[in-house]
Amino acid sequence: MTSKNPLFVTGIGTGIGKTVVSAVLVEKLKADYWKPIQSGDLDKSDSLSIKNLISNTVTKIHPESYRLTQPFSPHKSAAIDGITIDPDRFHLPQTNNVLIVEGAGGLMVPLSNNFLMIDLIKKLDAEVILVSQNYLGSINHTLLSIHALKNYGIPLRGIIFNGTKENYSEDFILKNSGIKLLGHLPEYDGIDKKAIINAGNYIEL
């Protein structure tokens, strides 16, 4: 697979499995990885998780633009750290490789008082891979996320469902959104390098 635009992994909410999906994509494509904003425990960052989960030697993990110390939404974490997130500080890393970009939280997460995660995706001219998970309310959250991306004119490569399968929900989402199903990752008891390699077999880009 080739893409001139970065592939931005976002989710329908927090704790959906964006980092696991990102690791699977990075390993499958031997792509580069970039997390523009890390908010929370910097000793257990998503960039470090990716490094520990992939096996290939091609991938380059690019440094974050912002490393925030508090586990809150980026605009609150930045305020506590005494900084304001500046949209002009976000620049795509220079690479000739496919670039996987992982967001923080969902599309409407505020990075500052007037700049949202979805604004960052638009600024980066990225193509989105949406991660969904089946729970009560996930149909609403998924369709709203798709609607927001369409309203912003952001291209959507497709959707990956992560975790327990629920045919009623997934079929409804796919039929009513018209977006492409890229795959379904099973629920794992534990995630390691072997599981990440194996999970790549469930995704077709």
C-alpha positions in Angstrom: 0.0 0.0 0.0 1.2 3.5 -0.8 -0.2 6.8 0.3 1.0 10.3 -0.4 -0.9 11.5 2.7 -0.2 10.5 6.3 -2.7 8.0 7.7 -4.2 9.4 10.9 -5.4 6.9 13.4 -8.3 8.3 15.5 -11.0 6.7 17.6 -14.6 7.2 18.6 -13.4 8.0 22.1 -10.7 7.4 24.6 -9.5 3.8 25.4 -10.7 2.4 22.1 -7.4 0.8 21.1 -5.8 3.4 18.9 -2.2 2.5 20.0 -2.7 -1.2 19.4 -4.2 -0.5 15.9 -1.4 1.9 15.2 1.2 -0.7 16.2 -0.5 -3.3 13.9 -0.5 -0.8 11.0 3.1 0.3 11.6 4.3 -3.3 11.7 2.2 -4.4 8.7 3.3 -1.5 6.5 6.8 -1.1 8.1 5.7 2.5 8.3 7.0 5.4 10.4 5.1 6.5 13.5 4.4 9.9 14.9 2.3 10.9 18.0 1.9 14.7 17.8 0.7 15.1 21.3 1.4 12.9 24.3 -0.6 13.7 27.4 0.0 11.8 30.5 2.7 9.4 31.9 5.7 10.2 29.7 7.5 7.1 31.0 4.8 5.0 29.4 4.1 7.0 26.3 2.4 5.7 23.2 5.7 6.2 21.3 7.4 3.9 23.7 4.6 1.4 23.5 4.9 1.3 19.7 8.7 0.8 20.0 8.1 -2.2 22.3 5.4 -3.8 20.2 6.9 -3.7 16.7 9.5 -6.1 15.3 10.7 -4.6 12.1 13.9 -2.5 11.8 12.6 -0.1 9.2 10.2 2.0 11.2 11.3 5.3 12.6 9.5 6.7 15.6 9.4 10.5 15.3 9.5 12.7 18.4 6.3 14.3 19.7 5.6 18.0 19.1 4.2 18.3 22.7 4.9 16.1 25.7 2.4 17.0 28.4 2.8 15.6 31.9 -0.8 15.4 33.0 -3.4 12.7 32.0 -6.1 15.1 30.9 -7.3 16.5 27.6 -4.4 18.3 25.9 -5.7 21.8 26.5 -6.0 21.2 30.3 -2.7 19.3 30.5 -1.0 22.2 28.6 -2.5 24.8 30.9 -1.3 22.9 34.0 2.2 22.6 32.4 2.1 26.4 31.8 2.0 26.3 28.0 -0.4 26.9 25.2 -0.5 24.5 22.3 0.3 26.4 19.1 -1.2 24.9 15.8 1.8 26.3 13.9 4.2 24.0 15.8 2.8 21.0 14.1 4.8 19.9 11.1 4.8 16.5 9.5 8.1 14.7 10.0 10.3 14.4 7.0 10.2 10.8 5.6 9.9 8.9 2.4 8.1 6.2 4.2 4.4 5.7 4.9 3.6 7.7 8.1 1.1 6.6 10.7 0.0 9.4 12.9 -1.9 8.7 16.2 -4.2 11.2 17.7 -5.2 11.6 21.4 -8.7 10.8 22.3 -11.4 11.5 19.8 -12.0 14.0 17.1 -13.4 16.8 19.2 -10.7 16.7 21.9 -9.5 20.3 22.5 -5.9 21.0 22.0 -6.4 24.7 22.8 -9.5 26.9 23.3 -10.1 27.2 19.5 -8.2 24.2 18.0 -9.5 20.6 18.1 -8.0 17.3 17.1 -10.1 17.3 14.0 -8.5 20.7 13.1 -5.1 19.1 13.4 -6.1 16.3 11.1 -7.3 18.8 8.5 -4.1 20.9 8.9 -1.9 17.8 8.3 -3.9 16.9 5.2 -4.2 13.4 6.5 -6.4 10.5 5.6 -8.2 8.9 8.6 -8.5 5.4 9.8 -11.2 5.3 12.4 -11.1 2.9 15.3 -14.4 1.8 16.8 -15.2 -0.6 19.6 -18.5 -2.2 20.3 -20.3 -1.0 23.5 -23.7 0.5 24.4 -23.6 3.8 22.6 -20.9 3.0 20.1 -23.2 3.2 17.1 -24.0 6.8 18.0 -20.4 7.7 18.7 -19.1 6.1 15.5 -21.7 7.6 13.2 -21.2 11.0 14.7 -17.4 10.7 14.2 -18.0 9.8 10.5 -20.4 12.7 10.1 -17.9 15.1 11.6 -15.1 13.9 9.2 -17.4 14.3 6.2 -18.4 17.8 7.3 -14.7 18.8 7.5 -14.0 17.3 4.1 -11.5 14.9 5.6 -10.9 11.7 3.6 -11.7 8.5 5.5 -9.8 5.4 4.4 -12.0 3.1 6.4 -12.9 1.7 9.8 -11.3 -0.9 12.1 -13.4 -2.6 14.8 -11.3 -3.5 17.8 -12.3 -6.1 20.4 -15.5 -8.1 20.8 -17.5 -8.5 17.6 -21.1 -7.4 17.5 -22.7 -8.0 14.1 -25.8 -5.9 14.6 -23.8 -2.8 15.5 -21.1 -3.2 12.9 -23.6 -4.0 10.1 -25.7 -1.0 10.9 -22.7 1.3 11.0 -21.3 0.0 7.7 -24.6 0.2 5.9 -25.6 3.6 7.1 -22.2 5.2 6.6 -21.0 3.6 3.4 -17.4 3.5 4.6 -15.0 0.7 4.0 -14.4 -2.0 6.6 -10.6 -2.4 6.9 -10.8 -5.2 9.4 -11.7 -6.4 12.8 -9.1 -7.1 15.5 -10.0 -9.8 18.0 -9.8 -9.3 21.7 -6.4 -10.3 23.1 -5.6 -11.4 26.7 -2.3 -9.7 26.2 -0.5 -7.8 23.5 3.0 -8.6 22.5 5.1 -8.5 19.3 3.8 -11.9 18.1 0.2 -10.7 18.6 0.9 -7.5 16.7 2.3 -9.4 13.7 -0.6 -11.9 13.8 -3.2 -9.1 14.0 -1.9 -7.6 10.7 -3.6 -10.6 9.0 -7.0 -9.2 10.0 -6.5 -5.9 8.2 -6.8 -5.2 4.5 -5.9 -1.6 3.4 
